[in-house]
Amino acid sequence: MKTLFNLITLSVLVSLLGGCASLPDWAVSPGRVNHYELQKKVKEHEMFWQSLPNPNDYPREKLEIIGHGVGSYRHYPMRVNEKDFPEGNKATAKNIAYLMDTAFSSEHINAIELDALPPSTSHDLCKGERAEQKSCSFIMHDEPDWTLINKSSTPKSLKYMKNNSVSAALNHFVDRGYHKKGKLMYLELKCNTTKKKCADDAVRIFNDIKNIISNNKAEENKRNWLTITSFFPEALKIFQKEMKKIELDKKVDYALIAGYDKFYKKALAQAKGKVPKFDKTIQDFIVTTRWLNRVWFSTRGIDSAGAVFEGIDKKRGAYCKEHACKGLKYSVSSYDKDWDKFKKILKEDHPFTSNLVSIMIDVDD
C-alpha cells in the first residue's frame, strides 16, 4: 500500500507541476548512482544479478551495464527550457560526444542509451546542406518546441542541436572504434503524436543512419553494436521493415520498452513524453514478433515483473517452437526505485527468472 501511495503522490505532483523538470532528484531517480561510487555500485549490481534464481541456466558470465542518457544524469540533454537553452537535470546540457567519451572512459559501463527526435522536414535545421545529407534527427529526451529552435534562436540552442544530431552521435561512436571494443549503443525512437508520424519519424531516422550501419557492421560472430528501442511497436516495425529492404535487418537488434501497467501510473510515465500502456496488444507483439531480441522494463512501471515476463516467456517459447524464433533477453532500469526496494521486488516479491542480461543505471555526475 505504501508503494501505491507513493506512486499516486508522484503522479499527482507531476500533473500539478507539469512534468518532471520541477520534481526533486529523489523523485525522478531515487536509485541513481553517484559517479565517485560507480565501481562499488556496479559491483553491487553484479553481485545482485548473480544471486537471482536461474532455473533455466541462462549464462551469467558478464552483466551488461547500460549508462542511461549516455551515462550522465545531470548533463544529458533532457529539454530546451523556456529561455531557449538546452539543459539536463538542473544542469547545462553537454555535447553527446563528450558524454560518450566520459562514459566509456570507465571500464564499468559497457553500453549507452540515447534518444532520437526529428523536427518537421520544413524546419530550419533540415534545410540546406543538412537536407542534402539527409541528416535531420537529433538527440534530446523531451520533445522541444521546435519553433524556438530556428535561425532566430540564440546561437547556443541552434549550435547545440546542429552538433548533436543522431548521425553525429553514431559517427563519433564508430570513429572512436567503440563498436570494435565491445561497446554497445541503444537508440530509442520517440513517438509523441500519431501512429503515422511515429512511422514517418522512424523512416527519417533510418535514412539518417542506414549508411553508418552498412559501413560499420559488427565483426563476424560478434553481437550487433546497435540496438533500436522504442515503447511503440509501430516504430520498431517500420524501422525493421526499412532495414530488411536493404538486407540490413539482421545487423541491428530490436528492443521493446514496456511502459506502465496501471492507470494511476499514466501521469508519471508520460511526464517526459508519450508512453503507451503495457496492454495485451503490446504483449502479443512481444510474443509473436520473431525478429524482436529484447524487452526493457522498470520495476516502477511494471508490477510483479517476474510473473509477467515469466508468462510472456512461456507463450513466446510455445510460439517459437512452431515459428523458428529465439527466446528474449531482458534489461531492467535500477534508478527509478531505491536500491533495496529494487532488489526486493526482483528477488523476493516474485523472483525474476527470465533471461536478465543487462541493468540500466543513472550516473549522477
C-alpha positions as CSV (number, residue, x, y, z in Angstrom):
1,M,0.0,0.0,0.0
2,K,2.9,2.4,0.7
3,T,4.3,1.8,-2.7
4,L,0.9,2.5,-4.3
5,F,0.5,5.7,-2.2
6,N,3.9,6.9,-3.3
7,L,3.2,6.3,-7.0
8,I,-0.1,8.1,-6.8
9,T,1.5,11.0,-4.9
10,L,4.2,11.3,-7.6
11,S,1.7,11.2,-10.4
12,V,-0.3,14.0,-8.8
13,L,2.8,16.1,-8.3
14,V,3.7,15.6,-12.0
15,S,0.2,16.6,-13.1
16,L,0.3,19.8,-10.9
17,L,3.9,20.8,-11.8
18,G,3.6,20.0,-15.5
19,G,6.4,17.5,-15.8
20,C,9.5,16.0,-14.2
21,A,11.6,19.1,-14.6
22,S,10.2,20.6,-11.4
23,L,10.4,17.4,-9.4
24,P,13.3,16.8,-6.9
25,D,16.0,14.3,-7.9
26,W,14.9,11.8,-5.3
27,A,11.5,11.5,-7.1
28,V,12.9,11.4,-10.6
29,S,15.7,9.0,-10.0
30,P,15.8,7.6,-6.4
31,G,18.2,4.8,-7.3
32,R,20.8,6.9,-9.2
33,V,24.5,6.2,-8.6
34,N,27.0,8.9,-7.7
35,H,29.9,8.8,-10.2
36,Y,32.5,8.6,-7.5
37,E,30.9,5.4,-6.2
38,L,30.5,3.9,-9.7
39,Q,32.9,1.0,-9.3
40,K,31.4,0.0,-5.9
41,K,27.8,0.3,-7.1
42,V,28.4,-1.7,-10.3
43,K,29.9,-4.5,-8.2
44,E,26.8,-4.5,-6.1
45,H,24.6,-4.7,-9.3
46,E,26.7,-7.7,-10.5
47,M,26.5,-9.5,-7.2
48,F,22.8,-9.0,-7.1
49,W,22.4,-10.3,-10.6
50,Q,24.4,-13.4,-9.8
51,S,22.2,-14.0,-6.8
52,L,18.9,-14.1,-8.8
53,P,17.3,-17.5,-9.2
54,N,18.3,-19.1,-12.5
55,P,16.3,-22.3,-13.0
56,N,16.8,-22.2,-16.8
57,D,20.6,-22.0,-16.5
58,Y,21.0,-18.8,-18.5
59,P,24.6,-17.6,-19.0
60,R,25.8,-15.4,-16.2
61,E,29.4,-14.6,-17.2
62,K,29.1,-10.9,-17.6
63,L,26.4,-8.3,-16.7
64,E,26.0,-5.5,-19.2
65,I,25.8,-2.1,-17.6
66,I,24.0,0.5,-19.6
67,G,24.5,4.2,-18.9
68,H,21.1,5.8,-19.2
69,G,21.3,9.1,-21.0
70,V,24.8,8.4,-22.3
71,G,25.9,7.8,-18.7
72,S,25.1,11.3,-17.4
73,Y,22.0,12.0,-15.2
74,R,23.0,15.7,-15.0
75,H,24.2,16.7,-18.4
76,Y,22.3,14.6,-20.9
77,P,20.0,16.9,-23.0
78,M,16.6,16.5,-21.4
79,R,14.8,19.5,-22.8
80,V,15.1,23.0,-24.2
81,N,13.9,25.3,-21.4
82,E,11.8,28.4,-21.5
83,K,14.9,30.6,-22.2
84,D,15.7,28.5,-25.3
85,F,18.6,26.8,-23.6
86,P,19.4,23.1,-23.7
87,E,19.5,21.7,-20.2
88,G,19.9,18.4,-18.4
89,N,18.6,17.7,-14.9
90,K,19.2,21.0,-13.1
91,A,22.4,21.5,-15.1
92,T,23.6,22.6,-18.5
93,A,23.5,20.0,-21.3
94,K,26.8,18.9,-22.7
95,N,27.7,17.5,-26.1
96,I,26.9,13.9,-26.7
97,A,30.5,13.1,-28.0
98,Y,31.9,14.4,-24.7
99,L,29.4,12.4,-22.6
100,M,30.1,9.3,-24.6
101,D,33.8,9.5,-24.2
102,T,33.4,10.2,-20.5
103,A,31.1,7.2,-20.0
104,F,33.4,4.8,-21.9
105,S,36.5,6.1,-20.1
106,S,35.1,3.9,-17.3
107,E,35.6,0.2,-17.7
108,H,32.4,-0.3,-15.7
109,I,29.9,1.0,-18.4
110,N,29.5,-1.4,-21.4
111,A,26.7,0.4,-23.2
112,I,25.0,3.8,-23.6
113,E,21.4,4.8,-24.2
114,L,20.2,7.9,-26.1
115,D,17.0,9.3,-27.7
116,A,16.3,10.3,-31.3
117,L,13.8,13.1,-32.2
118,P,13.3,14.7,-35.6
119,P,11.6,18.1,-36.2
120,S,9.4,18.6,-39.2
121,T,11.1,18.4,-42.6
122,S,10.4,22.1,-43.2
123,H,12.4,23.1,-40.1
124,D,15.5,25.3,-40.5
125,L,17.7,22.5,-39.1
126,C,16.6,20.3,-42.1
127,K,17.3,22.8,-44.8
128,G,20.4,23.5,-46.9
129,E,23.4,21.2,-46.6
130,R,21.7,19.1,-44.0
131,A,18.9,18.3,-46.3
132,E,21.3,17.0,-49.0
133,Q,23.0,14.8,-46.4
134,K,19.5,13.5,-45.2
135,S,20.6,14.2,-41.7
136,C,17.8,15.8,-39.6
137,S,17.2,14.0,-36.3
138,F,18.7,15.0,-33.0
139,I,19.5,13.8,-29.5
140,M,17.0,15.1,-27.0
141,H,14.9,13.4,-24.3
142,D,11.8,15.6,-24.2
143,E,10.2,16.8,-27.5
144,P,11.1,20.5,-27.6
145,D,9.1,23.3,-29.0
146,W,10.9,23.2,-32.4
147,T,9.6,26.7,-33.3
148,L,12.0,28.1,-30.7
149,I,15.0,26.4,-32.3
150,N,15.4,28.1,-35.7
151,K,17.6,30.7,-37.3
152,S,16.3,33.4,-35.0
153,S,17.2,31.3,-31.9
154,T,20.1,32.0,-29.6
155,P,23.4,30.7,-31.1
156,K,23.7,28.4,-28.1
157,S,20.5,26.5,-28.8
158,L,20.9,26.2,-32.5
159,K,24.5,25.3,-32.3
160,Y,23.8,22.6,-29.8
161,M,21.2,20.9,-31.9
162,K,23.5,21.0,-35.0
163,N,26.4,19.5,-33.1
164,N,24.2,16.7,-31.6
165,S,22.4,15.1,-34.5
166,V,21.8,11.3,-34.4
167,S,24.1,10.7,-37.2
168,A,26.9,12.7,-35.5
169,A,26.5,10.6,-32.4
170,L,26.7,7.3,-34.3
171,N,29.7,8.6,-36.4
172,H,31.5,9.5,-33.2
173,F,30.8,6.1,-31.8
174,V,32.4,4.3,-34.8
175,D,35.1,6.8,-35.4
176,R,36.3,6.2,-31.9
177,G,36.2,2.5,-32.6
178,Y,33.9,1.7,-29.8
179,H,32.0,-0.8,-31.9
180,K,35.2,-2.8,-32.2
181,K,35.9,-2.6,-28.5
182,G,32.8,-4.4,-27.3
183,K,30.9,-1.2,-26.5
184,L,27.2,-1.0,-27.4
185,M,24.6,1.7,-28.2
186,Y,20.9,1.7,-27.6
187,L,18.9,4.3,-29.7
188,E,15.4,5.0,-28.7
189,L,12.8,6.0,-31.3
190,K,10.5,8.5,-29.6
191,C,6.8,8.8,-30.7
192,N,4.9,11.7,-29.2
193,T,1.9,12.2,-31.6
194,T,0.1,10.0,-34.1
195,K,1.0,6.5,-35.3
196,K,1.5,7.8,-38.8
197,K,4.0,10.5,-37.6
198,C,5.6,7.8,-35.5
199,A,6.2,5.7,-38.6
200,D,7.3,8.6,-40.6
201,D,9.8,9.7,-38.0
202,A,11.2,6.1,-37.8
203,V,11.8,6.2,-41.6
204,R,13.6,9.5,-41.3
205,I,15.9,8.3,-38.6
206,F,16.5,5.2,-40.6
207,N,17.6,7.3,-43.5
208,D,19.9,9.3,-41.3
209,I,21.8,6.3,-40.1
210,K,21.5,3.5,-42.6
211,N,24.8,4.2,-44.3
212,I,26.6,4.3,-41.0
213,I,25.2,0.9,-40.1
214,S,26.0,-0.5,-43.5
215,N,29.6,0.7,-43.4
216,N,30.3,-0.4,-39.8
217,K,28.8,-3.8,-39.4
218,A,29.6,-6.0,-36.3
219,E,32.5,-8.3,-36.7
220,E,31.9,-11.9,-37.5
221,N,30.3,-13.8,-34.6
222,K,30.1,-10.6,-32.6
223,R,27.0,-9.1,-31.2
224,N,25.4,-6.2,-33.1
225,W,26.7,-2.9,-31.7
226,L,23.4,-1.0,-32.2
227,T,20.0,-1.8,-30.8
228,I,16.9,0.1,-31.8
229,T,14.5,0.5,-28.9
230,S,11.0,2.0,-28.5
231,F,7.9,1.9,-26.4
232,F,6.0,1.7,-29.7
233,P,5.7,-1.5,-31.8
234,E,4.8,0.8,-34.8
235,A,8.2,2.4,-34.7
236,L,10.1,-0.9,-34.4
237,K,8.1,-2.5,-37.2
238,I,8.7,0.3,-39.7
239,F,12.4,0.6,-38.9
240,Q,12.9,-3.2,-39.2
241,K,10.9,-3.2,-42.5
242,E,13.2,-0.5,-43.9
243,M,16.3,-2.3,-42.8
244,K,15.0,-5.5,-44.4
245,K,14.6,-3.7,-47.7
246,I,18.3,-3.2,-47.9
247,E,19.2,-6.5,-46.3
248,L,20.5,-5.0,-43.1
249,D,17.7,-6.1,-40.8
250,K,19.9,-8.6,-39.0
251,K,22.7,-6.0,-38.5
252,V,20.9,-4.4,-35.6
253,D,19.0,-5.7,-32.6
254,Y,15.5,-4.6,-31.6
255,A,14.1,-4.0,-28.0
256,L,10.6,-3.2,-26.9
257,I,10.4,-1.0,-23.9
258,A,7.5,-1.9,-21.6
259,G,5.6,1.1,-20.4
260,Y,3.2,1.1,-17.4
261,D,0.5,-1.4,-16.3
262,K,-1.9,0.5,-14.0
263,F,-4.0,3.6,-14.8
264,Y,-2.6,5.6,-11.9
265,K,0.9,5.4,-13.3
266,K,0.0,7.1,-16.5
267,A,0.8,10.7,-15.5
268,L,4.2,9.8,-14.1
269,A,5.0,7.5,-17.1
270,Q,4.2,10.3,-19.5
271,A,5.8,13.1,-17.7
272,K,8.6,13.2,-20.2
273,G,6.8,12.1,-23.3
274,K,4.1,9.8,-24.7
275,V,4.3,6.2,-23.3
276,P,1.7,3.5,-24.1
277,K,0.1,1.2,-21.5
278,F,1.6,-2.2,-21.5
279,D,-1.5,-3.9,-22.7
280,K,-2.4,-7.2,-24.3
281,T,-1.7,-5.8,-27.8
282,I,1.9,-5.0,-26.9
283,Q,2.3,-8.2,-25.0
284,D,1.1,-10.1,-28.1
285,F,3.6,-8.2,-30.2
286,I,6.4,-9.4,-27.9
287,V,5.3,-13.0,-28.1
288,T,4.8,-13.2,-31.9
289,T,7.5,-10.9,-33.3
290,R,10.2,-13.2,-34.5
291,W,12.9,-10.6,-35.0
292,L,12.4,-9.0,-31.6
293,N,15.5,-9.6,-29.4
294,R,14.9,-7.8,-26.1
295,V,12.5,-6.3,-23.7
296,W,13.3,-3.4,-21.4
297,F,11.3,-2.7,-18.3
298,S,11.3,-0.8,-15.0
299,T,10.0,-2.0,-11.6
300,R,8.2,1.3,-11.2
301,G,6.3,0.7,-14.5
302,I,5.5,-3.0,-14.2
303,D,4.2,-4.6,-11.0
304,S,5.3,-8.2,-10.4
305,A,7.6,-8.1,-13.4
306,G,8.9,-11.6,-12.6
307,A,5.4,-13.1,-13.0
308,V,4.5,-11.0,-16.0
309,F,7.6,-11.9,-18.1
310,E,7.6,-15.5,-17.0
311,G,4.2,-15.8,-18.6
312,I,5.3,-14.0,-21.7
313,D,8.4,-16.3,-22.0
314,K,6.2,-19.4,-21.8
315,K,3.9,-18.1,-24.6
316,R,7.0,-17.0,-26.6
317,G,8.6,-20.4,-26.2
318,A,5.5,-22.2,-27.5
319,Y,5.3,-19.8,-30.4
320,C,8.9,-20.2,-31.3
321,K,8.7,-23.9,-31.5
322,E,6.5,-23.5,-34.5
323,H,7.9,-20.4,-36.0
324,A,11.7,-20.8,-35.5
325,C,12.5,-17.8,-33.4
326,K,14.6,-17.3,-30.3
327,G,13.9,-16.5,-26.7
328,L,14.0,-13.0,-25.3
329,K,16.7,-11.2,-23.3
330,Y,15.7,-8.6,-20.7
331,S,17.0,-5.4,-19.3
332,V,15.8,-3.5,-16.3
333,S,16.4,0.0,-15.0
334,S,17.6,0.2,-11.4
335,Y,17.4,4.0,-11.0
336,D,13.6,4.5,-10.5
337,K,13.5,2.7,-7.2
338,D,15.5,2.8,-4.1
339,W,18.2,0.1,-4.4
340,D,16.9,-2.0,-1.5
341,K,13.3,-1.8,-2.8
342,F,14.5,-2.7,-6.3
343,K,16.3,-5.8,-5.1
344,K,13.3,-6.9,-3.0
345,I,10.9,-6.6,-6.0
346,L,13.0,-8.8,-8.3
347,K,14.3,-11.3,-5.7
348,E,11.6,-11.7,-3.1
349,D,8.2,-10.4,-4.2
350,H,8.2,-12.6,-7.3
351,P,11.7,-13.7,-8.2
352,F,12.7,-12.7,-11.7
353,T,13.7,-15.9,-13.5
354,S,13.7,-14.7,-17.2
355,N,17.0,-14.1,-19.0
356,L,18.1,-10.8,-17.5
357,V,21.3,-9.7,-19.2
358,S,21.7,-6.0,-18.5
359,I,20.8,-3.3,-16.0
360,M,20.5,0.3,-16.9
361,I,21.8,2.9,-14.4
362,D,21.6,6.6,-13.8
363,V,25.0,8.1,-13.1
364,D,24.8,11.3,-11.2
365,D,27.8,13.4,-12.3
